[in-house]
């Protein structure tokens, strides 16, 4: 926990978000290091315990509820071991927020998906979408024995830094993410087949969808072999063609 705080370079000027405060072990370490801690916890019983145990700590604000649904004040940094069950939606939630840095403990498999090489088994829409929005670095492995009670999986600590400028141009981010979601359900198929399915899901007749898919860059390549920049180019080309309809 102390190393996580150090990895985030937490200072007295920072407002730090903690997702899943639990019994407050990390909260107690964060409070002396920063201006304010926003400790979010969904379990009302734990919130009562936290408020009682940390009632003398003036710079901790407890927020009861689901992080994906409650209102959270602005924050500079995130230091947290969030519930693994919300890893993916939490990541996308975070990437929509303005912040400087996040140091998070995730399930090892999830962390490896965020940093997976192109074409590897773990390469996914999560890899591409995260790469477009942030730089990700795995800092250390955490064996399951480090937790009590121990989970069934090992974990990793990683650092997430939002990019000031995306590494490639995307004309319509919403369309880009929608396309990624469908294409990666067909990750082992050729791009032409995956795009045909995507366009069909958007209501286009198959013959027209096949014609457009065959006209795209990389249409003979497998989805899993495409680089993030390739997906950006494909999304822009597809979006332009659909806008002209």
Residue pairs with C-beta under 8 A, 6 or more apart in sequence:
1 25
1 26
1 29
2 29
3 139
3 140
3 157
4 26
4 79
4 103
4 105
4 157
5 29
5 30
5 33
5 79
5 103
7 103
7 139
7 157
7 159
8 16
8 77
8 78
8 79
8 101
8 102
8 103
8 159
9 101
10 16
10 30
10 33
10 34
10 77
10 79
11 33
11 34
12 33
12 34
12 35
13 34
13 35
13 76
14 34
14 35
14 76
14 77
15 34
15 35
15 36
15 37
15 38
15 73
15 74
15 75
15 76
15 77
16 30
16 34
16 36
16 37
16 38
16 75
16 76
16 77
16 78
16 79
17 38
17 40
17 72
17 75
17 77
17 78
17 79
17 80
17 99
18 26
18 27
18 30
18 37
18 38
18 39
18 40
18 78
18 79
18 80
19 40
19 67
19 78
19 80
19 82
19 83
19 90
20 40
20 41
20 42
20 67
20 80
20 81
20 82
20 83
21 27
21 39
21 40
21 41
21 46
21 50
21 62
22 41
22 46
22 81
23 46
23 49
23 50
24 39
24 49
24 50
24 53
24 54
26 79
26 80
26 81
27 37
27 39
27 50
27 54
27 60
28 54
28 57
30 37
30 79
31 37
31 54
31 57
31 59
31 60
34 59
34 77
35 59
36 59
36 60
36 61
37 59
37 60
37 61
38 61
38 63
38 72
38 73
38 75
39 50
39 60
39 61
39 62
39 63
40 63
40 64
40 65
40 67
40 70
40 72
41 47
41 50
41 62
41 63
41 64
42 64
42 65
42 66
42 67
42 83
44 64
47 62
47 64
50 62
51 62
54 60
61 73
63 70
63 72
64 70
67 82
67 86
67 90
67 93
68 86
68 89
68 90
68 93
74 98
75 97
75 99
76 99
76 100
77 99
77 100
77 101
77 102
77 103
78 94
78 99
78 101
78 102
78 103
78 104
78 160
79 102
79 103
79 104
80 102
80 103
80 104
80 105
81 104
81 105
81 155
82 90
82 104
82 105
82 106
84 106
84 107
84 110
84 151
84 153
87 106
87 107
87 110
88 110
88 126
91 114
91 126
91 130
91 160
92 129
94 102
94 160
95 129
95 130
95 133
95 134
95 162
98 162
99 162
100 161
100 162
101 159
101 160
101 161
102 159
102 160
102 161
103 139
103 157
103 158
103 159
103 160
104 157
104 158
104 160
105 142
105 155
105 156
105 157
106 114
106 155
106 156
106 158
107 151
107 153
107 154
107 155
107 156
108 141
108 153
108 154
108 155
108 156
109 122
109 153
111 138
111 155
111 156
111 158
112 122
112 138
112 156
113 122
113 123
113 124
113 126
113 127
114 126
114 127
114 130
114 136
114 158
115 127
115 136
115 137
115 138
115 158
116 122
116 123
116 124
116 127
117 123
118 224
118 225
118 226
118 227
119 224
119 225
123 187
123 224
124 184
124 187
125 177
125 180
125 181
125 183
125 184
127 228
128 180
128 228
128 231
129 177
129 180
130 136
130 160
131 167
131 228
132 163
132 166
132 167
132 168
132 170
132 176
132 228
132 232
133 162
133 163
133 166
134 160
134 161
134 162
134 163
135 160
135 161
135 163
136 158
136 159
136 160
137 158
137 159
138 156
138 157
138 158
139 156
139 157
139 158
139 159
140 156
140 157
141 154
141 155
141 156
142 154
142 155
142 156
142 157
143 154
143 155
144 150
144 151
144 152
144 153
144 154
144 155
146 155
147 155
167 228
167 229
168 228
168 229
168 232
168 233
169 232
169 236
170 176
170 232
170 235
170 236
171 235
171 236
171 239
171 240
172 235
172 239
175 235
175 238
175 239
176 231
176 232
176 235
179 198
179 231
179 234
179 235
179 238
180 231
180 235
182 194
182 197
182 198
182 201
183 191
183 194
183 195
183 198
183 223
183 231
184 223
185 194
186 193
186 194
186 197
186 223
187 222
187 223
187 224
188 222
188 223
188 224
189 222
189 223
190 219
190 220
190 221
190 222
190 223
191 213
191 216
191 218
191 219
191 220
191 221
191 222
191 223
191 226
191 234
192 210
192 213
192 214
192 216
192 219
192 220
193 213
194 223
195 209
195 212
195 213
195 216
195 219
195 234
195 238
196 206
196 209
196 210
196 213
199 208
199 209
199 212
199 213
199 238
200 206
200 209
202 242
204 212
212 238
212 241
213 219
215 241
216 234
216 237
216 238
217 230
217 233
217 234
217 237
218 226
218 230
218 234
221 230
226 234
